[in-house]
Amino acid sequence: MNPNQPVALITGAARGIGRSIALNLAEAGYAIVANDLSFPPSGGNESGLRREVEDRNSRFHPVELDISDLDRHDRLIRESLDAFGRIDFLVNNAGIAPARRLDILETTPESYDRLMEVNARGPFFLSQRVGRLMIRQKASLGSDYRPGIVFITSISAAVSSPSRAEYCVSKAALSHAAALFAHRLAEHGIGVYEIRPGIIRTAMTEPVRKKYDRLIEEGLVPQNRWGCPEDIGKAVASLARGDFAFATGSVFEISGGMQMRRLE
């Protein structure tokens, strides 16, 4: 394993999209700092991911914490630096859905606040801290150093779902945060990108699988299939490799064509 590997920090890395991102970035040559709420300090739940990352000749370090707890962000960064000495690529992937889908006229303040804390507030302030770190690293590593930040949002950032309004609002907020950080960090050569997944088969969408099976069969997704975590992992790895180095601030919708305006 190469001790000079670039380092990626991925939130929500235990399963689904986050896990696929971690594996694809390991394949692309990154050491992996994997954050998730389900990683116990003593180890355990991360062991399978660790094995798969290390099988890709990459280094791995898990950090358990809730990304909405801003007081623990410094610990996340400190552990990343203690483990590998740097953070070159941040993927803000951690996110939650409402505990219950309710009509917007029934949305509770508790659910709204929790989703905003996890999906928008936590990633905003983590990106603020990591962005400052990347600026300092760039000063020492030179003009050729090109760190990056990715925000994993959702088509719900721009598409209305009144049965989960708080989720849509949180992802819309995160989408604009991506644009703001892209604007602010461009002068420092730090690329910032937004990836908007469409309907992806994960644990989050499993409760509504039959509903989306029917909608996809009826033509909701032009490519006529569910998305899978690997679709998102490959897209993030492409950004990390620098394939879109002149595209900071771009929104990449990975939705099987749902972004197209269609007249049938």
ChimeraX attribute file (.defattr): number of C-alpha atoms within 10 A of each C-alpha:
attribute: neighborCount
match mode: 1-to-1
recipient: residues
	/A:1	11
	/A:2	11
	/A:3	10
	/A:4	11
	/A:5	17
	/A:6	21
	/A:7	27
	/A:8	29
	/A:9	29
	/A:10	26
	/A:11	27
	/A:12	27
	/A:13	30
	/A:14	23
	/A:15	17
	/A:16	19
	/A:17	24
	/A:18	27
	/A:19	22
	/A:20	23
	/A:21	29
	/A:22	33
	/A:23	26
	/A:24	23
	/A:25	30
	/A:26	26
	/A:27	19
	/A:28	17
	/A:29	22
	/A:30	29
	/A:31	31
	/A:32	31
	/A:33	27
	/A:34	27
	/A:35	26
	/A:36	24
	/A:37	15
	/A:38	18
	/A:39	20
	/A:40	14
	/A:41	11
	/A:42	7
	/A:43	12
	/A:44	11
	/A:45	15
	/A:46	22
	/A:47	12
	/A:48	10
	/A:49	20
	/A:50	21
	/A:51	14
	/A:52	16
	/A:53	24
	/A:54	17
	/A:55	13
	/A:56	19
	/A:57	16
	/A:58	24
	/A:59	23
	/A:60	23
	/A:61	17
	/A:62	27
	/A:63	25
	/A:64	19
	/A:65	20
	/A:66	18
	/A:67	27
	/A:68	23
	/A:69	12
	/A:70	15
	/A:71	9
	/A:72	14
	/A:73	21
	/A:74	13
	/A:75	13
	/A:76	21
	/A:77	21
	/A:78	14
	/A:79	16
	/A:80	23
	/A:81	14
	/A:82	10
	/A:83	17
	/A:84	21
	/A:85	14
	/A:86	20
	/A:87	23
	/A:88	24
	/A:89	27
	/A:90	24
	/A:91	27
	/A:92	28
	/A:93	24
	/A:94	26
	/A:95	24
	/A:96	16
	/A:97	18
	/A:98	17
	/A:99	10
	/A:100	10
	/A:101	16
	/A:102	15
	/A:103	13
	/A:104	13
	/A:105	9
	/A:106	11
	/A:107	18
	/A:108	12
	/A:109	9
	/A:110	8
	/A:111	17
	/A:112	17
	/A:113	14
	/A:114	20
	/A:115	23
	/A:116	22
	/A:117	20
	/A:118	20
	/A:119	28
	/A:120	27
	/A:121	21
	/A:122	22
	/A:123	27
	/A:124	20
	/A:125	15
	/A:126	20
	/A:127	21
	/A:128	13
	/A:129	14
	/A:130	21
	/A:131	25
	/A:132	12
	/A:133	15
	/A:134	27
	/A:135	16
	/A:136	12
	/A:137	16
	/A:138	19
	/A:139	11
	/A:140	10
	/A:141	12
	/A:142	9
	/A:143	10
	/A:144	8
	/A:145	16
	/A:146	18
	/A:147	24
	/A:148	26
	/A:149	29
	/A:150	23
	/A:151	26
	/A:152	26
	/A:153	30
	/A:154	25
	/A:155	21
	/A:156	21
	/A:157	19
	/A:158	15
	/A:159	11
	/A:160	12
	/A:161	16
	/A:162	15
	/A:163	17
	/A:164	22
	/A:165	20
	/A:166	25
	/A:167	27
	/A:168	24
	/A:169	21
	/A:170	27
	/A:171	25
	/A:172	21
	/A:173	18
	/A:174	26
	/A:175	25
	/A:176	15
	/A:177	19
	/A:178	28
	/A:179	18
	/A:180	13
	/A:181	21
	/A:182	24
	/A:183	15
	/A:184	12
	/A:185	20
	/A:186	13
	/A:187	9
	/A:188	17
	/A:189	20
	/A:190	25
	/A:191	27
	/A:192	30
	/A:193	26
	/A:194	27
	/A:195	23
	/A:196	22
	/A:197	22
	/A:198	22
	/A:199	23
	/A:200	24
	/A:201	17
	/A:202	16
	/A:203	12
	/A:204	14
	/A:205	14
	/A:206	12
	/A:207	10
	/A:208	10
	/A:209	17
	/A:210	11
	/A:211	11
	/A:212	20
	/A:213	14
	/A:214	11
	/A:215	13
	/A:216	17
	/A:217	12
	/A:218	11
	/A:219	12
	/A:220	17
	/A:221	21
	/A:222	16
	/A:223	13
	/A:224	15
	/A:225	18
	/A:226	18
	/A:227	19
	/A:228	18
	/A:229	19
	/A:230	18
	/A:231	17
	/A:232	27
	/A:233	20
	/A:234	18
	/A:235	17
	/A:236	25
	/A:237	22
	/A:238	15
	/A:239	21
	/A:240	28
	/A:241	13
	/A:242	14
	/A:243	11
	/A:244	13
	/A:245	15
	/A:246	10
	/A:247	14
	/A:248	23
	/A:249	19
	/A:250	16
	/A:251	17
	/A:252	15
	/A:253	19
	/A:254	20
	/A:255	25
	/A:256	19
	/A:257	15
	/A:258	17
	/A:259	15
	/A:260	10
	/A:261	7
	/A:262	8
	/A:263	4
	/A:264	3
